[in-house]
Amino acid sequence: MKTTDRQGDTWEYLVLYKASRKKCEVTRNAFKQGPYDLVLHVNGKSYKCDVKADTSRYTTVEGQKTYSQNGNLCDLPKDVFMICVNPITEEISWHKKRVPTGLETFWE
């Protein structure tokens, strides 16, 4: 039996929910293929976005894992923005190296 990882779907739904609370339209890619997961429609503009969970980098002295943004932007087309989700705090942010102009504080 083929198993599928549902974590990616979980983070996408979290982003969909939180974005919809910010008075914008959100559409989801109908298929799993392609360079983006969803499109945010904000103030008359559309932004293709790929959702990624932050990755565990190391464990602190206190035994707590720390998470940082997924660094792999090189595979994304230039018109796709990465949305990062911290899997512990569920905090959402734009990838710090590619933020849509005018939406710098969108996830705050």
Buried (B, 14 or more C-beta within 10 A) or exposed (E): EEEEEEEBBBBBBBBBEBBEEEEBEBEBBEEEEEEBBBBBEBEEEEBBBBBBBBBEEEEEEEEEEEBEBBEEBEEBEEEBBBBBBBBEEEBBBBBEEEBBEEBEEBBE
